[in-house]
Amino acid sequence: MPEDDTEKDWPKQDIESGTLGALAHLYRAEVFRSTHWRTRLDNTTNWAVVTTGIALSATFSNKDASPLPMVLVGLLVTVFLIFEARRYRYYNLFRARARLLESDLYAPLLRGKKVPWNDDWSRMLSDDYEMPHYHISLIRAAGRRLRSNYSWILAIQAVAYYGKIAIHPVPLTDLAEAFSRAAIGPIPGWIVMLAGVFFHTSWVVFALVTLRLDKIYREEGHSPMPHV
């Protein structure tokens, strides 16, 4: 296609070149910040993986080792999940801004369409800069991180704990022996095992409830910005 025809077909934008350049720098900044917080999310997950690995090593180091480290690591992983949910709220904020620029500014430009300057995307972005706030609650953020990463870590922790009870120091022969092995000091083994079942069942329920909350939130359009 001749160069003149290409320029003729390309719509004249309402956005001045200087403003468009500033938006390009703004987009780079938001991508950088979202990448930075994404790295921090990965760090928290790494802490959870490493501590679970240490607990596994301590528990299965010999047949007489206590299964208590596997109990304690479940609590520690919960703390890491809370930390990561807080970090995810920051990541979600910057990711949503970058995604809004991609979907409502750069995508139409690349398709050769005219982008209205005073449109929903610019108002949403300006409002978000003027009054910055989280786009997702701590509970929903924890649910997302649980479903994507921590459910696997907690599942490994549960299987390892009950596996330790089942095989060490010798394979189980009856349920009473399992309760005896699970006992922690003055706490009876059946209470410890029942608490473990309740602990992991609660996480399954939490994951399903927060998944439902995410769907309701999107369907009812509560989000001030898309893609969050």
Salt bridges, closest charged atoms under 4 A:
ASP14 OD1 - LYS114 NZ 3.31
GLU30 OE2 - ARG33 NH2 2.72
GLU30 OE2 - ARG97 NH1 3.47
ASP42 OD1 - ARG38 NH2 3.25
GLU84 OE2 - ARG145 NE 2.79
GLU102 OE1 - ARG99 NH1 3.37
ASP120 OD1 - ARG123 NH2 2.51
ASP128 OD2 - ARG97 NE 2.64
ASP128 OD1 - HIS135 NE2 2.77
GLU177 OE2 - ARG181 NH2 2.60
ASP214 OD1 - ARG140 NE 2.59
ASP214 OD2 - ARG144 NE 3.02
ASP214 OD2 - ARG147 NH2 3.09
GLU220 OE1 - HIS222 NE2 2.58
